[in-house]
Amino acid sequence: MSRKNFVKCLLGANGSGKTTEEIEIIQLWKQSRPNGKVIGYDPHRQLGSLIDFHINSDDFNWAKHIHSKCRNSLIVLDDYKGLLPNYIPTPGMRDMFIDRRFHNNDFIYSVHSPGNIIEMLFDYTTQFHIYYTSNREGKFKDKMPNSEICIAASRYVNKYVSLYGMGKHPLSAEFKGQKFPYIIVDVLTQKLTAVNMHNKLTF
């Protein structure tokens, strides 16, 4: 069976674990694709040497360049608002996602709120990774199709965090094995997968 290309959205508050998982995904991707390249927008400079080529926020045609030149690549858009003036897709951005299978490209993008996701991206996102968030449920309803499943995931994560904590960075002295909890929402199957949640909840 051929491998499916992914578009992952990592959604959560600051400090909820998005960057930690982003690094893990990139590392695993590099292991499975040793000849592949990672193209990244890394405004907070947290991904370091994992990025092979950096996207310049001053380049209005960044998406056109990726679409025309990048193959067998992982494109990482970390907190991408700096790339999109007024959250409007730049030239070539839609083509970049439409042709991802033909170009064998994968994507990760991260946001703090569903309100930060531009409408176009909902058409191509294959998974939402929902972390702790302080956003009102209306933010999900206003922006996300099939918002009920993402709202359910967000409620679960938020309650888990309220009882057991948000988790710690693995390099933190307070880590003690407590990884960041989150839920993966698979868009196609509508399946929910809890990650780093070892305690049961009752509602």
C-alpha positions in Angstrom: 0.0 0.0 0.0 1.3 3.4 -0.9 2.0 5.9 1.9 -0.6 8.7 2.3 0.6 12.3 2.5 -0.5 14.2 5.6 -1.5 17.7 6.6 -1.4 18.0 10.4 -2.8 20.9 12.3 -1.3 21.3 15.8 -3.8 23.5 17.8 -3.3 24.6 21.4 -2.2 27.3 23.8 1.4 28.4 24.4 3.2 25.8 26.5 0.7 23.0 25.7 3.2 20.8 23.9 2.8 21.7 20.2 6.5 22.4 19.5 7.7 19.3 21.4 5.5 17.1 19.2 6.4 19.0 16.1 10.1 18.2 16.7 9.2 14.5 17.3 7.2 14.4 14.0 10.1 16.0 12.1 12.6 13.6 13.6 10.5 10.6 12.7 9.9 11.9 9.2 13.6 12.4 8.6 14.3 8.8 9.8 11.7 7.4 7.3 12.8 9.8 4.5 16.6 10.2 4.7 16.7 11.8 1.3 13.8 14.2 2.0 14.2 17.8 3.0 12.4 19.9 5.7 11.3 23.3 4.6 10.2 25.5 7.5 8.9 28.8 8.7 10.3 29.0 12.2 9.7 32.5 13.6 10.5 31.5 17.2 13.7 29.7 16.2 12.7 26.5 18.1 13.3 23.9 15.4 17.0 24.7 14.8 19.0 22.3 12.7 15.9 20.2 11.9 15.1 22.7 9.2 17.1 22.3 6.0 15.7 25.4 4.2 14.0 28.3 5.9 11.0 30.2 4.5 11.6 34.0 4.5 8.6 36.0 5.7 9.6 38.8 3.3 9.1 36.6 0.3 5.5 37.0 -0.8 5.9 34.2 -3.3 7.2 31.6 -0.8 4.3 29.2 -1.6 4.9 29.5 -5.3 8.6 28.6 -4.8 7.7 25.6 -2.7 5.1 24.4 -5.3 7.5 24.7 -8.2 10.7 23.4 -6.6 10.0 21.2 -3.6 9.5 17.4 -3.9 9.7 14.7 -1.2 9.6 17.4 1.4 8.1 18.2 4.8 6.8 21.7 4.9 6.5 23.1 8.5 4.6 26.3 9.1 5.0 27.1 12.8 2.7 29.9 13.9 2.3 30.9 10.2 0.5 34.2 10.7 3.7 36.1 9.8 3.5 34.6 6.3 -0.1 35.6 5.6 -0.9 39.3 5.6 -4.5 39.6 7.0 -4.7 35.7 6.9 -5.2 35.7 3.2 -3.6 32.8 1.2 -0.5 33.9 -0.8 0.0 33.1 -4.5 0.5 29.4 -5.1 -0.6 28.3 -1.6 -3.6 26.4 -2.8 -1.7 24.7 -5.6 1.0 23.7 -3.0 -1.6 21.7 -1.1 -3.6 20.4 -4.1 -0.5 18.9 -5.6 1.0 17.5 -2.4 0.5 13.9 -3.4 2.0 14.4 -6.8 5.0 16.1 -5.3 5.1 13.7 -2.3 5.1 16.5 0.2 3.7 16.5 3.8 2.7 19.5 5.9 2.5 20.5 9.5 1.0 23.8 10.6 0.5 25.1 14.1 -1.9 27.7 15.6 -3.1 28.9 19.0 -6.8 29.1 18.1 -9.2 27.7 15.6 -9.8 31.3 14.7 -6.3 31.5 13.3 -6.9 28.7 10.7 -7.6 30.2 7.3 -10.6 28.7 5.6 -8.6 27.1 2.7 -6.7 24.9 5.1 -9.8 23.0 6.2 -10.1 21.5 2.8 -6.7 19.8 3.1 -6.1 19.1 6.8 -6.0 15.3 7.4 -5.6 15.4 11.2 -6.1 17.9 14.0 -3.9 17.5 17.1 -5.9 19.2 19.9 -3.9 20.3 23.0 -5.0 22.3 26.0 -6.6 25.6 24.8 -8.4 28.4 26.6 -10.6 29.2 23.5 -14.3 29.4 23.8 -16.2 26.6 22.0 -17.7 29.2 19.7 -14.3 29.6 18.1 -14.5 26.0 16.9 -18.1 26.4 15.7 -17.3 29.6 13.8 -14.4 28.2 11.9 -14.3 24.4 11.8 -16.5 22.1 9.7 -17.5 19.0 11.8 -16.7 21.1 14.8 -18.5 18.8 17.3 -15.8 16.2 17.2 -13.0 18.8 17.8 -15.1 20.4 20.6 -15.4 17.0 22.2 -11.6 16.5 21.9 -10.9 19.9 23.3 -13.3 19.4 26.3 -11.6 16.1 27.1 -8.1 17.5 26.9 -9.0 20.6 29.0 -10.6 18.5 31.7 -7.7 16.1 31.7 -5.3 19.0 32.1 -7.4 20.5 34.9 -7.1 17.3 36.9 -3.6 16.0 36.0 -1.6 18.9 34.6 -0.6 20.2 31.2 2.6 18.1 31.1 6.3 19.1 31.1 9.0 19.4 28.5 11.2 16.2 28.5 14.3 18.2 29.3 12.7 19.9 32.3 13.8 19.0 35.8 10.1 18.6 36.7 9.4 16.3 33.8 9.1 12.9 35.7 7.6 11.2 32.7 4.6 13.5 32.4 4.3 14.1 28.7 2.0 16.7 27.1 -1.5 15.3 26.7 -3.4 15.8 23.4 -6.0 14.1 21.2 -5.6 13.3 17.5 -8.8 13.9 15.4 -8.6 12.0 12.1 -10.7 13.9 9.6 -11.5 11.0 7.3 -12.4 8.4 9.8 -13.6 10.8 12.5 -11.6 8.7 15.0 -10.3 10.2 18.2 -7.0 9.0 19.6 -5.8 10.1 23.1 -2.0 10.5 23.4 -0.1 10.7 26.7 -3.3 10.3 28.7 -2.9 7.4 31.2 -5.7 8.3 33.6 -9.4 7.8 32.9 -11.9 10.6 33.1 -15.6 10.6 34.1 -18.0 13.3 33.1 
